[in-house]
Amino acid sequence: MRLKTYKKYLEYVKSTGISIVIVGGCWFLYQLRQVSQILQSSIPTNVLSLEQPHSQYIYVDDPRFKDVLMLRKVENLQSSVPVQSLSFNHTIMKWWKSLTRNIAYKLLYIAQHGNVRERLKALCTLNSLNHLKSWHYQHIAQMLDAKTAISLARMPNVDSRFFLKPPYYHVQYKLHDVIEKIHQLLLHLSTLCENTHPCLIQFLNKNFKDTPSDSLILDHDLTNLGLAVAPATVWDQELLQNCVQALYHHSCLEQYSKDIIDGGGLSLLMIIKKIFNDNINMCILLAKIISNISLHTKYLQDIFQAGWIGTLVEWSQSNNVRLSAPASRALANLDIDENKYVKYPRCIYLLHPLHKTTTNINLDVIFLHGLLGGVFITWRQRNFDTSEDGVVDPCLIQDGIDFSSLIDDHSQEFLKDLTYDLRKREWDRIGQDFEIILDDCPQNSSRGNGPFSCNGDDACMKKIFHDKQHKTQCWPKDWLPDDVPFIRVIGINYDTNLSMWTSLCPIESAKATMAGRSEEYIKKLLTAGIGKRPMIWVCHSMGGLLVKKMLVDEWKNGDKNNVCKNTRSIVFYSTPHRGSRVAALKQATQMVLWPSIEVQELREESPQLLKLHNEFLDMLKEYPIEIVSFSETKPTHVTPLNVPFQFVTSTSADPGVGEFYEIAQDHLSICKPASRHSFLYQKLLNILKCHVIHEKKTVSPIMELLSLPSKLL
């Protein structure tokens, strides 16, 4: 009786399994049919004929076909060619690649004719496609328009084959002809600005003063025959680099940068790029020129036709952040879909997000450096102190014999890897139920609440070894987006000098004061969209004074742009609120060194700085802003003699409000955490996490594809 019951249950299971298989197969075929209908209805069928290659001449050099070419009947031709049997896997792969190729063309159509949301989804899916061949990329590149090309260029890890090479890129130009062209362009720019830029006039008079006005119509090779007088200035690559430097300086003035396009400068810059393709400094200079031009989005078509989109994509993927940053800024400015009302002017660097994203950004983080600093100088990762690192094997210490000289480079790398594996294995054995004191822990924190330690399972402990092996050139760019999503990171870069003996542009020298810089950069930040969402300021040294000046000025003007209202926190790294000893020079010394305006404004107990600080404290009464300050305690070794000098004392670095920490670092390293395990970084991270709103939203490319509309009106 029990056996019959078991057989009955077994029959039920078999019938149920067969039913599930049949229903599942039908559901799969139905879904496949639905996807096929969506893709077929997204584009006219005549577009698919574009993928068919045009007939070409085929040169056959194979003895097996020598008789075939003389035959005329199709049957004879087919009988002479050996038939190769195709495997099932080959047939499936051929069908999949053909389907992927057809999907690519349909996605391109949606990216060009859909709305903003549909275009973004189509571009994300197009960028994720595989199994496309080079001629497919080139075909799509020929079908791209300027607007779609710039949107595709801002996709993460986009393939550069999507973009056409510059026209006439294969043409070779003589060096003298290129210098001739850029000389003509500089003369044209000087005429357009009505000789109001003294730096450009001075450069032309200095480098081309011996060139007669009609010498440009003469062949340069005639100088070898004695038929023309060679100019005193040597026309070499150094002169060409100086001309490009002058062109960049002229493009820094926004009202003049568009004249470079009107004068035919885009094609000329591409020729120069080809000459200096292996010169990283020249490529950085050219990228900055294009980024200055990119503010004028009405010239997007000209930039696209000159072939600069593909070049900017290659530069934006460079490992050198000084090259990738201006290239990414240029692409962001040209992206009309995403940044229609947001532009990043000169000196304003977008550090994150560098690509198109569907993430909802709800917090801005702005970084300002100090005197003689820079975005990629001040905010670098500090070198590790390796004096205490390493593993000593007691078996190697015998009778005072030193075996270090017997270890080669490969053995040292092996020992480092072995040390890492042993340490990781030891930590795994101990477990994660422990706490570790953070690096750069404060020596004095009378007004502070940490965090001063982290748990063994914190993310900073898991990434500490990675930070040691892969140093970053800009930790706000690489660390913060990884640890705190949903933020936008902006870096401000401005030039400073220690002495007035340094040659300055007359137009720029008027903005060297703190008041002039405050007015200039608040306008640029408003252009970049600052004030529309909550923000946090992170500043080092003199950068903190500039932040205070901008906030006080906005407060006095009624905070019309909501800058003070939306400021949530300010983090000061050794900011001299009461001045610095660096400006404490005797009168005789000042006559020799002639200190710059920046140095003069940093005088200790300066009345202007004290007035600014009192006004800043009054502003905080109306707008409660979280203040966190770090102070250096170690002297900085300056000059080749390594003279110890403390730039900012603890008294001057303490604003009297908020949290205050004294850190055992000097003035240059206090803003450079050695790893994410540093208190200097973890404190900032803790502040950001308190003000950011987390949202979880992950959509796969397949779901993006299925969510596209079946019909586009």
C-alpha positions in Angstrom: 0.0 0.0 0.0 2.8 2.4 0.9 4.6 1.5 -2.4 1.6 2.5 -4.4 1.4 5.8 -2.6 5.1 6.5 -3.4 4.5 5.7 -7.1 1.5 8.0 -7.1 3.6 10.8 -5.7 6.3 10.1 -8.2 3.9 10.5 -11.1 2.7 13.8 -9.6 6.3 15.1 -9.5 7.0 14.0 -13.0 3.9 15.6 -14.4 4.5 18.8 -12.4 8.2 19.0 -13.6 7.1 18.5 -17.3 4.5 21.2 -16.9 7.0 23.6 -15.4 9.5 23.0 -18.2 6.8 23.5 -20.9 5.4 26.7 -19.2 9.0 28.1 -18.7 9.9 27.4 -22.3 6.8 29.2 -23.5 7.5 32.1 -21.2 11.0 32.4 -22.5 9.9 32.4 -26.1 7.3 35.0 -25.4 9.8 37.3 -23.7 12.2 36.8 -26.7 9.4 37.7 -29.1 8.6 40.8 -27.0 12.2 42.0 -27.1 12.4 41.4 -30.8 9.2 43.5 -31.4 10.6 46.3 -29.2 13.8 46.4 -31.1 12.2 46.1 -34.6 9.7 48.9 -33.8 12.4 51.3 -32.5 13.8 52.1 -35.9 12.7 52.0 -39.6 13.7 48.8 -41.3 15.5 50.7 -44.0 18.1 51.8 -41.5 19.3 48.2 -41.1 20.5 48.2 -44.7 23.2 50.7 -43.8 25.1 48.0 -42.0 25.5 46.0 -45.3 29.1 46.6 -46.6 29.5 48.1 -50.0 31.0 45.9 -52.7 34.7 46.1 -52.9 37.5 44.6 -55.0 38.9 41.4 -53.5 42.3 40.2 -54.5 42.5 36.4 -54.3 46.0 35.0 -54.1 45.3 31.3 -53.5 46.2 28.5 -56.0 43.0 26.6 -55.0 40.9 29.3 -56.8 43.0 29.7 -60.0 40.5 27.6 -62.0 37.4 29.0 -60.3 38.0 32.5 -61.5 37.7 31.4 -65.2 34.3 29.7 -64.7 31.1 31.5 -65.4 28.3 29.3 -64.0 27.3 29.6 -60.4 27.0 25.9 -60.0 30.6 25.3 -61.1 31.8 28.0 -58.7 30.0 26.5 -55.8 31.2 23.0 -56.6 34.8 24.1 -56.8 34.8 25.8 -53.4 35.1 23.3 -50.5 32.2 23.5 -48.1 33.1 23.9 -44.4 30.6 22.5 -41.9 29.8 25.0 -39.1 29.5 23.9 -35.5 26.5 24.7 -33.3 28.6 27.0 -31.1 29.8 29.0 -34.2 26.3 29.4 -35.4 25.1 30.7 -32.0 28.0 33.1 -31.7 27.4 34.4 -35.2 23.7 34.9 -34.4 24.5 36.7 -31.1 27.1 39.1 -32.8 24.6 39.9 -35.5 21.9 40.6 -32.9 24.3 42.8 -30.9 25.2 44.7 -34.1 21.6 45.3 -34.9 20.9 46.5 -31.3 23.8 48.9 -31.6 22.2 50.7 -34.6 18.8 50.8 -32.9 20.2 52.2 -29.7 22.0 54.9 -31.7 18.7 55.9 -33.3 17.1 56.2 -29.8 20.1 58.2 -28.6 19.5 60.7 -31.4 15.7 60.9 -31.4 14.5 60.1 -27.9 14.0 62.3 -24.9 16.7 63.1 -22.4 15.9 60.0 -20.2 15.7 57.7 -23.2 18.9 59.0 -24.7 20.8 58.4 -21.5 19.6 54.8 -21.2 20.3 54.1 -24.9 23.9 55.5 -24.5 24.6 53.5 -21.4 23.5 50.3 -23.1 25.4 51.1 -26.3 28.5 51.7 -24.3 28.2 48.3 -22.6 27.8 46.3 -25.8 30.5 43.8 -26.7 31.4 41.8 -29.9 31.5 45.0 -32.0 34.2 45.0 -34.7 36.3 48.0 -35.6 34.3 48.7 -38.8 31.1 48.7 -36.7 32.7 51.4 -34.5 33.7 53.4 -37.5 30.3 53.1 -39.1 28.6 54.3 -35.9 31.2 57.2 -35.7 30.2 58.3 -39.2 26.5 58.4 -38.1 27.1 60.4 -34.9 26.1 64.0 -34.7 27.9 66.5 -32.4 25.3 66.4 -29.6 25.2 62.6 -29.4 29.0 62.3 -29.7 29.6 64.5 -26.7 27.0 62.6 -24.6 28.6 59.3 -25.6 32.1 60.7 -24.9 31.1 61.3 -21.2 30.2 57.6 -20.7 32.6 55.8 -18.3 35.4 53.8 -20.1 33.9 54.6 -23.5 35.7 53.1 -26.5 37.7 55.8 -28.5 36.8 54.0 -31.7 33.3 55.5 -31.5 34.8 58.8 -32.7 36.3 59.8 -36.0 39.9 60.9 -36.3 40.5 64.6 -37.2 40.3 65.4 -40.9 43.5 65.6 -42.8 45.3 64.1 -39.8 47.7 62.2 -42.1 49.0 65.4 -43.7 52.6 66.3 -42.7 53.4 70.0 -42.0 56.8 71.6 -41.8 57.7 73.2 -38.5 58.2 76.6 -40.1 54.7 76.5 -41.7 53.1 75.7 -38.4 54.9 78.6 -36.6 53.9 80.8 -39.5 50.2 79.8 -39.0 50.2 80.4 -35.2 52.0 83.7 -35.7 49.2 84.8 -38.1 46.6 83.6 -35.6 48.2 85.6 -32.7 48.3 88.7 -34.9 44.7 88.2 -35.7 43.7 87.8 -32.1 45.6 90.9 -31.1 43.7 92.8 -33.8 40.3 91.4 -32.6 40.9 92.4 -29.0 41.9 95.9 -30.3 45.3 95.6 -28.7 43.8 95.6 -25.2 45.8 92.6 -24.0 49.3 94.0 -23.2 50.8 90.5 -22.6 50.0 89.4 -26.2 51.4 92.5 -27.7 54.6 92.2 -25.6 55.1 88.6 -26.7 54.7 89.4 -30.4 57.1 92.4 -30.2 59.7 90.3 -28.3 59.6 87.2 -30.5 58.7 88.5 -33.9 60.1 92.0 -33.8 62.8 91.2 -36.5 60.2 89.6 -38.9 59.3 92.1 -41.6 55.6 92.5 -42.4 55.9 91.0 -45.8 58.3 88.2 -44.9 55.5 85.7 -44.5 54.9 85.6 -48.2 58.5 84.5 -48.9 59.5 80.9 -48.9 61.5 80.1 -45.8 63.8 77.8 -47.9 65.0 80.9 -49.9 67.1 81.9 -46.9 69.5 79.1 -47.8 70.0 80.7 -51.3 70.6 84.1 -49.9 67.4 85.5 -51.5 65.9 86.4 -48.2 67.2 87.5 -44.9 66.7 85.0 -42.1 65.0 86.5 -39.0 67.1 86.9 -35.8 64.6 84.7 -33.8 65.2 81.0 -34.3 62.0 79.3 -35.5 62.3 76.0 -33.6 60.1 73.9 -31.4 60.9 76.1 -28.4 59.4 79.1 -30.2 56.3 77.1 -31.1 55.9 76.0 -27.5 56.1 79.7 -26.4 53.5 80.6 -29.0 51.2 77.9 -27.6 51.8 79.3 -24.1 50.9 82.8 -25.3 47.8 81.4 -26.9 46.7 79.7 -23.7 47.3 82.9 -21.7 45.1 84.7 -24.1 42.4 82.0 -23.9 42.2 82.5 -20.1 40.3 85.7 -20.7 36.8 84.4 -21.4 35.8 87.2 -23.7 38.7 86.5 -26.0 38.8 82.6 -26.0 36.0 82.4 -28.7 38.2 84.4 -31.1 40.5 81.4 -31.4 37.7 79.4 -33.1 36.8 82.3 -35.4 40.4 82.6 -36.4 40.6 78.9 -37.4 42.6 77.9 -34.3 41.0 74.5 -33.8 42.6 72.8 -36.8 45.9 74.5 -36.0 45.8 73.2 -32.5 45.2 69.7 -33.8 48.3 70.0 -36.0 50.3 71.1 -33.0 48.9 68.2 -31.0 50.3 65.8 -33.6 53.7 67.4 -33.4 53.8 67.3 -29.5 51.8 64.1 -29.1 54.5 62.6 -26.8 55.1 65.8 -24.8 52.8 65.5 -21.7 53.3 69.2 -20.8 52.2 70.4 -24.2 49.2 68.1 -24.2 48.2 69.5 -20.8 48.5 73.1 -22.3 46.4 72.2 -25.3 43.8 70.5 -23.1 43.5 73.7 -21.0 43.1 75.8 -24.2 40.2 73.6 -25.4 38.7 73.6 -21.9 38.7 77.4 -21.9 37.1 77.4 -25.4 34.5 74.8 -24.3 32.6 77.5 -22.3 31.2 78.7 -25.6 28.9 75.7 -26.4 27.6 77.4 -29.6 30.8 76.2 -31.2 30.2 72.5 -30.4 29.8 71.7 -34.0 33.1 73.2 -34.9 34.9 71.4 -32.1 33.2 68.1 -33.2 34.2 68.6 -36.9 37.8 69.4 -35.9 38.1 65.9 -34.3 38.6 67.1 -30.8 36.0 64.9 -29.1 37.9 61.7 -29.6 41.1 63.4 -28.5 39.4 64.7 -25.3 38.2 61.2 -24.6 41.7 59.7 -24.8 43.1 62.5 -22.6 40.3 62.1 -20.0 41.3 58.5 -19.6 44.9 59.3 -18.9 46.6 58.3 -15.7 48.0 61.8 -15.4 45.4 63.8 -13.5 46.8 67.1 -14.8 45.8 66.0 -18.3 42.6 64.2 -17.5 41.1 67.0 -15.4 41.0 69.8 -18.0 39.9 67.2 -20.7 37.0 66.0 -18.5 36.1 69.7 -17.7 35.9 70.4 -21.5 33.6 67.4 -22.1 31.4 68.4 -19.2 31.0 72.0 -20.5 30.1 70.7 -24.0 27.5 68.3 -22.7 24.4 70.4 -23.3 22.0 67.7 -22.1 23.4 67.4 -18.6 25.1 70.8 -18.0 22.8 73.2 -19.9 22.8 75.7 -17.0 26.0 74.6 -15.3 29.5 75.5 -16.6 33.0 75.1 -15.2 35.1 78.2 -16.0 38.8 78.4 -15.8 40.3 77.5 -12.4 37.2 75.5 -11.5 37.9 71.7 -11.8 35.1 69.1 -11.7 36.7 66.2 -9.8 33.6 64.1 -9.5 31.5 62.9 -11.2 33.6 63.0 -14.4 31.0 60.9 -16.4 27.3 60.9 -16.9 25.5 59.4 -14.0 21.9 58.6 -13.0 22.9 59.1 -9.3 21.0 62.0 -7.6 23.7 64.3 -6.3 22.6 66.0 -3.0 25.9 67.5 -1.6 28.7 69.7 -3.0 32.2 69.5 -1.6 34.5 72.4 -2.6 38.3 72.3 -2.0 40.5 75.5 -1.9 44.3 75.3 -1.5 46.7 77.9 0.1 49.7 80.0 -0.9 51.7 78.4 -3.7 49.4 75.4 -3.7 47.2 73.8 -6.3 44.5 71.2 -6.7 46.9 68.5 -7.7 49.7 69.8 -5.3 47.9 70.5 -2.1 45.6 67.5 -2.0 48.1 64.7 -2.8 48.5 61.6 -0.7 51.3 61.9 1.8 54.3 59.5 1.6 54.3 56.7 4.1 56.8 56.5 6.9 58.4 53.2 6.1 61.0 53.4 8.9 59.0 51.1 11.1 57.6 48.8 8.4 59.0 45.5 7.5 59.4 42.0 9.0 62.7 40.8 10.5 63.4 37.1 10.4 65.5 36.2 13.6 67.0 33.3 11.6 68.8 35.8 9.4 70.5 37.5 12.3 73.4 35.3 13.1 76.9 36.4 14.2 76.3 40.0 13.1 76.1 39.0 9.4 74.1 41.4 7.3 72.2 39.6 4.5 70.5 42.7 3.1 73.2 43.1 0.4 72.5 39.6 -0.8 68.8 40.3 -1.5 68.0 41.6 -5.0 65.0 43.6 -6.1 62.9 40.5 -7.0 63.5 39.1 -3.5 62.5 42.3 -1.9 59.2 42.4 -3.9 58.7 38.8 -2.8 59.3 39.6 0.8 56.8 42.5 0.6 54.1 40.3 -0.9 54.9 37.7 1.8 54.6 40.3 4.5 51.3 41.4 3.2 49.9 37.8 3.0 51.2 37.0 6.6 49.7 40.2 8.0 46.3 39.6 6.3 46.3 36.0 7.4 47.0 37.1 11.0 44.2 39.6 10.9 41.8 37.0 9.6 42.9 34.7 12.4 42.4 37.3 15.1 39.0 38.3 13.7 37.5 41.8 13.3 36.4 42.3 16.9 39.0 45.0 17.7 39.6 48.7 17.4 42.7 50.5 16.0 43.8 54.1 16.8 43.7 56.2 13.7 46.9 57.6 12.2 47.6 61.4 12.8 45.6 61.1 16.0 45.3 64.6 17.6 47.7 65.6 20.3 45.2 68.0 21.8 41.4 68.0 21.2 39.9 70.2 23.9 36.9 70.8 21.6 36.3 67.7 19.6 34.5 64.4 19.6 36.4 62.2 17.1 36.3 59.6 15.7 39.7 58.7 17.0 39.6 55.0 16.3 38.0 52.6 13.9 36.7 49.0 14.1 38.5 46.1 12.5 35.7 45.6 10.0 35.6 49.2 8.8 36.1 50.0 5.2 39.2 52.1 5.9 41.0 49.0 7.4 40.2 46.9 4.3 41.6 49.6 2.0 44.7 50.7 3.9 47.0 48.2 2.1 45.5 49.3 -1.3 46.3 52.9 -0.5 49.9 52.1 0.3 50.4 50.3 -3.0 48.4 52.6 -5.2 49.1 56.2 -4.3 46.7 58.8 -5.5 47.5 62.2 -7.1 44.4 63.8 -5.7 42.6 62.1 -2.7 39.4 64.2 -2.9 39.0 62.9 -6.5 39.7 59.2 -5.8 38.8 58.5 -2.2 35.7 60.6 -1.4 33.4 59.3 -4.3 34.3 55.8 -3.4 33.5 56.2 0.3 30.6 58.7 0.1 28.4 58.4 -3.0 25.9 61.1 -4.1 28.4 64.0 -3.9 29.9 66.4 -6.3 33.6 67.3 -5.7 34.9 70.6 -7.0 38.5 72.0 -6.8 39.4 75.6 -7.1 42.9 76.4 -8.5 44.4 79.9 -8.4 47.9 81.3 -8.9 49.8 83.0 -6.1 53.2 84.5 -5.7 55.6 85.2 -2.9 57.2 88.3 -4.4 56.2 91.1 -6.7 59.4 90.5 -8.7 57.5 87.8 -10.5 56.1 89.0 -13.8 52.3 89.3 -13.6 49.7 89.9 -16.2 48.4 93.5 -15.8 44.8 92.2 -16.2 45.1 89.5 -13.6 47.2 91.5 -11.1 44.1 93.6 -10.3 42.4 90.4 -8.9 45.4 89.4 -6.7 43.8 90.8 -3.5 41.6 88.8 -1.3 38.6 91.0 -2.2 39.3 90.7 -5.9 39.6 86.9 -5.7 36.5 86.7 -3.6 34.4 88.5 -6.2 36.0 86.5 -9.1 35.5 83.1 -7.7 32.1 83.5 -6.2 30.9 84.4 -9.7 32.7 81.3 -11.2 31.2 79.0 -8.5 27.7 80.4 -9.1 28.3 79.5 -12.8 29.2 76.0 -11.7 25.9 75.7 -9.8 27.1 76.3 -6.3 24.2 77.4 -3.9 21.6 75.2 -5.4 22.2 72.3 -2.9 23.9 71.9 0.5 27.7 72.3 0.4 30.8 71.7 2.5 34.0 73.8 2.2 37.4 72.2 2.7 40.3 74.6 2.7 44.0 74.8 3.5 46.0 77.8 4.8 45.1 80.9 2.8 42.2 79.1 1.2 40.3 79.3 4.4 40.6 83.1 4.5 39.2 83.2 1.0 36.3 81.0 2.0 35.5 83.3 4.9 35.7 86.4 2.6 33.3 84.9 0.1 30.8 83.9 2.7 31.0 87.3 4.5 30.6 89.2 1.2 27.5 87.1 0.3 26.1 87.6 3.9 26.5 91.4 3.5 24.7 91.3 0.2 21.7 89.5 1.7 22.8 86.0 0.7 20.8 86.3 -2.6 22.4 83.2 -4.0 21.8 81.0 -0.9 25.5 80.3 -0.4 25.5 81.0 3.3 22.2 79.3 3.8 23.3 76.0 2.1 26.7 75.9 3.7 26.6 73.0 6.2 30.2 72.8 7.3 33.7 74.3 6.9 36.9 72.3 7.5 40.0 74.4 8.0 43.5 72.8 7.6 46.0 75.2 9.3 44.2 78.4 8.3 45.9 81.6 9.8 42.8 83.4 11.1 45.1 85.9 12.9 47.8 86.0 10.3 51.0 84.0 9.7 54.7 84.5 10.6 55.5 84.0 6.9 54.7 87.7 6.4 56.7 88.9 9.4 59.5 90.7 7.5 61.5 93.6 8.5 61.2 96.8 6.5 64.7 96.4 5.0 64.0 92.8 4.0 60.7 93.9 2.4 62.5 96.4 0.2 64.7 93.6 -1.1 62.1 90.8 -1.4 59.2 93.0 -2.4 56.5 90.6 -1.0 53.4 90.0 -3.0 49.9 91.2 -2.1 49.1 87.7 -0.8 52.0 87.7 1.6 51.3 91.3 2.7 47.7 90.3 3.6 48.9 87.5 5.7 50.7 89.6 8.3 50.3 88.4 11.8 47.6 90.3 13.8 46.7 92.1 10.6 43.7 94.5 11.2 42.1 93.3 8.0 42.2 89.7 9.0 40.9 90.5 12.5 38.1 92.5 11.0 37.3 89.6 8.6 37.2 87.1 11.4 34.9 89.2 13.6 32.5 89.6 10.7 32.7 85.8 10.1 31.8 85.2 13.7 28.8 87.6 13.3 27.7 85.7 10.2 27.8 82.4 12.2 25.3 83.8 14.6 22.7 84.1 11.8 23.8 81.0 9.9 24.9 78.2 12.2 27.6 76.3 10.3 29.6 73.4 11.7 33.3 74.4 12.0 36.2 71.9 12.3 39.8 73.1 12.4 43.2 71.3 12.3 46.4 73.0 13.5 50.0 72.0 12.7 52.4 71.4 15.6 55.6 70.5 13.7 57.8 73.1 12.0 58.2 73.0 8.2 61.7 72.7 6.8 62.1 75.4 4.1 64.9 76.5 1.9 67.7 74.2 0.8 69.3 74.6 4.3 66.2 72.9 5.8 65.5 75.7 8.3 62.6 74.8 10.5 59.7 77.3 10.4 56.2 77.1 11.7 53.9 78.9 9.3 50.7 78.9 11.4 50.7 78.7 15.2 47.9 77.0 17.1 46.7 80.3 18.4 46.2 81.6 14.9 44.7 78.4 13.6 42.0 78.3 16.3 39.0 80.2 15.1 37.5 80.1 18.6 34.4 78.2 17.5 33.6 74.6 16.6 35.9 71.6 17.0 39.7 72.2 17.2 42.5 69.6 16.8 46.2 69.8 17.0 47.9 67.4 14.7 51.6 66.3 14.8 52.2 67.3 11.1 53.8 70.3 9.4 52.1 72.9 7.3 52.6 71.1 4.0 51.5 67.6 5.1 48.6 68.5 7.4 46.2 68.4 4.4 47.8 65.2 2.9 46.6 62.1 4.7 48.8 59.0 4.2 45.8 56.7 3.9 42.1 56.5 4.6 43.1 55.3 8.0 44.3 58.9 8.9 42.3 61.0 11.3 42.7 63.9 8.9 40.6 62.0 6.4 38.2 60.1 8.7 37.0 63.2 10.4 36.1 64.8 7.0 34.5 61.5 6.0 32.4 61.5 9.2 31.2 65.1 8.5 30.2 64.2 4.9 28.3 61.1 5.9 26.3 63.2 8.4 25.0 65.5 5.6 24.7 63.3 2.6 21.5 61.4 1.8 22.1 57.8 0.6 20.0 56.3 -2.1 20.3 52.8 -3.5 19.5 52.3 -7.1 21.2 49.9 -9.4 19.8 49.0 -12.8 21.5 46.5 -15.1 22.0 47.3 -18.8 19.5 44.6 -19.8 16.8 46.2 -17.6 17.7 49.6 -19.2 17.2 48.0 -22.6 13.9 46.5 -21.7 12.7 49.8 -20.3 13.2 51.6 -23.6 9.9 52.5 -25.4 8.7 50.2 -28.1 7.7 53.2 -30.3 9.1 56.6 -30.6 6.7 59.3 -31.7 
